[in-house]
Amino acid sequence: MISASQFLLFDEMAPTKKEKVTFTCTAETKQALEAWAEREGRTVSNLVERIVLTVLVDQEKENRHN
């Protein structure tokens, strides 16, 4: 899984080739993500990647403690 240090590494690196993942959501969720991304000066894609990486790191930490 992804460690906290790997998460930081991902954040600092700008890979030239990334995989694509598509998900569906409500119009309201999409609008909320777009507003959040704009406030942070990010793309929605980058914001979602950061959210997912954060959850993966938290999940890995939780799994190590169980």
C-alpha positions in Angstrom: 0.0 0.0 0.0 1.0 3.7 0.0 3.0 5.0 3.0 3.0 8.5 4.2 6.4 9.1 2.8 5.3 7.7 -0.6 2.3 10.1 -0.4 4.7 13.0 0.0 6.8 11.7 -2.9 3.7 11.4 -5.1 2.8 15.0 -4.2 6.2 16.3 -5.2 6.6 14.4 -8.4 4.8 15.2 -11.6 4.5 11.9 -13.4 4.2 12.3 -17.2 2.0 9.3 -17.6 -0.9 8.6 -15.2 -3.7 6.1 -15.3 -7.3 7.3 -15.7 -10.1 6.4 -13.4 -13.7 7.5 -14.0 -16.5 7.7 -11.4 -20.0 9.0 -11.4 -21.5 11.4 -9.0 -24.4 13.8 -8.7 -24.3 17.3 -10.2 -24.1 18.7 -6.7 -21.1 16.6 -5.9 -19.4 17.7 -9.1 -20.1 21.3 -8.4 -18.8 21.0 -4.8 -15.6 19.4 -6.1 -15.1 22.0 -8.7 -15.5 24.8 -6.2 -13.1 23.1 -3.7 -10.5 22.6 -6.5 -10.9 26.2 -7.6 -10.4 27.5 -4.0 -7.1 25.5 -3.8 -5.9 26.4 -7.3 -6.1 22.7 -8.4 -7.8 20.7 -11.1 -10.6 18.5 -10.0 -8.5 15.5 -11.0 -5.6 16.6 -8.8 -7.9 17.3 -5.9 -9.5 13.9 -6.2 -6.1 12.2 -6.4 -5.0 13.9 -3.2 -8.2 12.9 -1.4 -7.8 9.3 -2.5 -4.1 9.2 -1.5 -4.9 10.7 1.9 -7.6 8.0 2.5 -5.2 5.2 1.3 -2.5 6.4 3.7 -5.0 6.6 6.5 -6.3 3.1 5.6 -2.8 1.7 5.6 -2.0 3.2 9.0 -5.3 1.7 10.4 -4.5 -1.7 8.9 -1.1 -1.7 10.6 -2.7 -1.1 14.0 -5.2 -3.9 13.7 
